Amino acid sequence: MAAVVGKVVFACPICNHKMSKRTSWMEHQFLRRDVYCCSNPICNASFTGHTELTHIASPSGMENGGVCSLPPSPSYLRNAALAAHIRELTAANGDLFADLPARQV
């Protein structure tokens, strides 16, 4: 895959020309089916694939938080555990840097 102006595109595995998404459709809430076509008119190959949402990567910023049936990603769980650990340490030991004077720039 090559990045072109902030957009990810595939290269045709046959002739290496850029491919463009011809169409796509939702198969269900978390799965989109895609059809890509080669931009080389001589090759003109077509390929299908899918885009799938598999995990929650970060929490929602919405007030109610929302409910989603996707599981949290490993990095999401790791960051949540680290945040809980830091809160626990800060509560037990206090903030070590709270009494330092503000630095003048």
N, C-alpha and C positions, 0 to 999 in steps of 0.2 A: 504494500500500500504506500502511496505517496501523498504528502500533504500539499494541497494547492489552495492558496488563499484562505486558510482556516477551514477548509473543507476536506474531508478524507475521501479519496477516490481509490478505486482498485485499478490495477493494470491487468490487461488481458493476459492470461497465462500462455496463450498461443502466439500472439504477435507483439505483446508488450505495449500496445497502445492504451490510452486512457479509456476506461469504461464509465458509462453514465447509468444512473438508475432510471430505468424505463417506467416502472410502476412498482407499487407495493400495496399491500392490504393487511388489515389486522386479522389474525387467526383467532386470537383471544386477547384478553386485557394486557398480557405481558409478552406477546409474541407477534412480530410483524414479519411477513414474508416479502422478499424483495426480488426483483428481476433486473439484472444488469446487462447492458449491451455494449459490445466493443464499438469504439468510434471509428475504427478502420473499416471503410465500406467494402473492402475486398475480403476481410476476415469475417466481419458481421456476426461473430459468435455471441450467444446469449447464455447467461448463467443465472441460477436461482440460489438464494440463500435466505438467511433469517437474521433478524435482530431481536434479541431476547433480554428482558430485564430479569435478573436472577436474585439480586440481593439489595437491601437498603444500604447505601454507602454513608449517609449522614442523616441526622434527624430532621424532621420538618420544622420550619419556622412558624407554622400556623399556631394560633393560640390553642385550639383544641387538639393539636398534634396529629389528628387523623389516625385511622387504623389501616394498616396494609398487611396483606397476607404473605408478603415476601419476608424471608428471614434476614436478620442483620448480617452484613459482611464481616469477615474476620477482623478487618481493620477497624470497623465500627465498634465491635465488641472490645477490642484491645484498647481503643481510645476511651471508651466508657469506663473500663476497669482502671485505666491510668488516672482518669479524672477523679474517680471515687477514691483511689489510693491517695492522691494528692490532697483531697478534701479531708480525709481521715488524718493524714500527717499534720496538716495545718491546724486542725481542730485540737489535736493532742499536744502539739509543740508550739503553737502560735506561729505567726508570721515572723521569720527571722529578720526580715528587712523592713519591718514596719517602723522601727525607731530610727532608721537612718535619715539624716537630713537630705532634702532634695538637692540634686546635683545642679549646679549653675552651669549653663552652657554659654 
